Amino acid sequence: MAKGPKRGALERLIDRATGARICFGEPVQVGATAVIPVSRVRVYGGFGFGRDEGEAKDGEGGGGGGYVDAQPLGFIELRSDGSRYQAIDDPESSQKMLRAGATAAATLLTAAAGARRLRGGRRRPSGLFGR
């Protein structure tokens, strides 16, 4: 990155938002105890560009975007007799598990129906005498 007084705002932001500073907040002093918030931070981004190779040759392109997601995970409690990490429970965890199970079941049923359709809808004989 460029050094000196003409550094851009984006470069300064990237410099400040690297490493552990992203996931660990500033310590908060409560009496003789210091509390450090802990979070998970995810950054998504993309960029695209295009060009029309047609006769008009007036097509161009461009684009870009990003998304930052931060979720609190817990906190670290620092006291004179030691430290401990305390997780914050996710109130949506049971809903997420239920949705994941329903998605898995729907995927299996769809795959079984597709395999059956590819076989021509014929079922394999079942039972001792194929009845």
C-alpha positions as CSV (number, residue, x, y, z in Angstrom):
1,M,0.0,0.0,0.0
2,A,1.0,3.6,-0.6
3,K,2.8,5.3,2.3
4,G,2.5,8.9,3.1
5,P,-0.2,11.6,3.6
6,K,-2.1,10.8,0.4
7,R,-3.3,7.4,1.5
8,G,-6.9,6.7,0.6
9,A,-9.7,6.2,3.1
10,L,-10.1,2.6,2.0
11,E,-6.4,1.8,2.6
12,R,-6.6,3.3,6.1
13,L,-9.8,1.3,6.8
14,I,-8.1,-2.0,5.7
15,D,-5.1,-1.2,7.9
16,R,-7.3,-0.8,10.9
17,A,-9.5,-3.8,10.2
18,T,-6.9,-6.6,10.1
19,G,-6.0,-9.4,12.4
20,A,-7.4,-9.9,15.9
21,R,-8.8,-6.4,16.0
22,I,-11.7,-7.6,13.8
23,C,-12.9,-10.3,16.2
24,F,-11.9,-9.0,19.6
25,G,-13.5,-5.8,20.8
26,E,-11.9,-3.2,23.1
27,P,-11.7,-4.3,26.7
28,V,-14.4,-2.9,29.0
29,Q,-13.4,-2.4,32.6
30,V,-16.1,-3.2,35.2
31,G,-14.7,-2.7,38.7
32,A,-11.7,-5.1,39.0
33,T,-12.9,-7.2,36.0
34,A,-12.1,-6.6,32.3
35,V,-14.4,-7.9,29.7
36,I,-13.3,-8.5,26.1
37,P,-16.1,-9.1,23.6
38,V,-15.5,-11.8,21.0
39,S,-17.3,-12.0,17.6
40,R,-17.1,-13.8,14.3
41,V,-16.7,-11.5,11.3
42,R,-17.2,-12.6,7.7
43,V,-16.5,-10.5,4.7
44,Y,-17.9,-11.4,1.3
45,G,-17.1,-9.5,-1.9
46,G,-17.1,-9.7,-5.6
47,F,-16.3,-7.7,-8.7
48,G,-17.4,-8.2,-12.3
49,F,-16.8,-6.6,-15.7
50,G,-18.2,-7.3,-19.1
51,R,-18.0,-6.2,-22.7
52,D,-20.3,-6.7,-25.7
53,E,-18.5,-8.0,-28.7
54,G,-21.5,-7.4,-31.0
55,E,-21.7,-5.1,-34.0
56,A,-22.8,-2.0,-32.0
57,K,-19.8,-2.3,-29.7
58,D,-21.5,0.0,-27.2
59,G,-21.7,-2.5,-24.4
60,E,-19.4,-2.1,-21.4
61,G,-19.6,-3.4,-17.9
62,G,-18.6,-3.1,-14.4
63,G,-19.9,-3.7,-10.9
64,G,-18.8,-4.7,-7.5
65,G,-20.2,-5.3,-4.1
66,G,-19.6,-6.6,-0.7
67,Y,-21.2,-7.7,2.5
68,V,-19.9,-7.8,6.1
69,D,-21.5,-10.1,8.6
70,A,-20.7,-9.9,12.3
71,Q,-22.1,-12.3,15.0
72,P,-21.3,-12.1,18.7
73,L,-19.9,-15.3,20.0
74,G,-19.1,-14.5,23.7
75,F,-16.7,-12.7,25.9
76,I,-13.5,-13.2,27.8
77,E,-13.6,-12.2,31.5
78,L,-10.3,-11.2,33.0
79,R,-10.0,-11.1,36.8
80,S,-7.2,-11.1,39.2
81,D,-7.8,-14.9,40.0
82,G,-7.8,-15.9,36.3
83,S,-9.7,-15.7,33.1
84,R,-12.6,-17.5,31.5
85,Y,-14.4,-17.5,28.2
86,Q,-18.2,-17.4,28.3
87,A,-20.1,-18.3,25.1
88,I,-23.3,-16.5,24.2
89,D,-26.0,-19.0,23.2
90,D,-27.4,-18.6,19.7
91,P,-31.2,-18.3,20.0
92,E,-31.7,-19.6,16.5
93,S,-29.5,-22.7,16.7
94,S,-32.5,-25.1,17.1
95,Q,-34.2,-23.5,14.1
96,K,-31.1,-23.8,12.0
97,M,-30.8,-27.5,12.9
98,L,-34.4,-28.1,12.0
99,R,-34.0,-26.3,8.6
100,A,-30.8,-28.3,7.9
101,G,-32.6,-31.6,8.6
102,A,-35.6,-30.6,6.5
103,T,-33.3,-29.6,3.6
104,A,-31.3,-32.9,3.9
105,A,-34.6,-34.9,3.9
106,A,-35.9,-33.0,0.9
107,T,-32.7,-33.6,-1.0
108,L,-32.7,-37.3,-0.3
109,L,-36.4,-37.6,-1.4
110,T,-35.7,-35.6,-4.6
111,A,-32.6,-37.8,-5.4
112,A,-34.6,-41.0,-4.9
113,A,-37.5,-39.7,-7.1
114,G,-35.0,-38.7,-9.8
115,A,-33.3,-42.1,-9.7
116,R,-36.7,-43.8,-9.9
117,R,-37.6,-41.7,-12.9
118,L,-34.4,-42.5,-14.6
119,R,-35.1,-46.2,-14.2
120,G,-38.3,-45.7,-16.0
121,G,-40.6,-45.9,-13.0
122,R,-40.0,-49.7,-12.6
123,R,-39.8,-51.0,-9.2
124,R,-37.5,-53.9,-8.3
125,P,-39.3,-57.1,-7.3
126,S,-39.7,-57.4,-3.6
127,G,-40.5,-60.3,-1.5
128,L,-39.5,-63.9,-1.9
129,F,-41.3,-64.5,-5.2
130,G,-41.1,-61.1,-6.7
131,R,-44.6,-60.0,-5.8
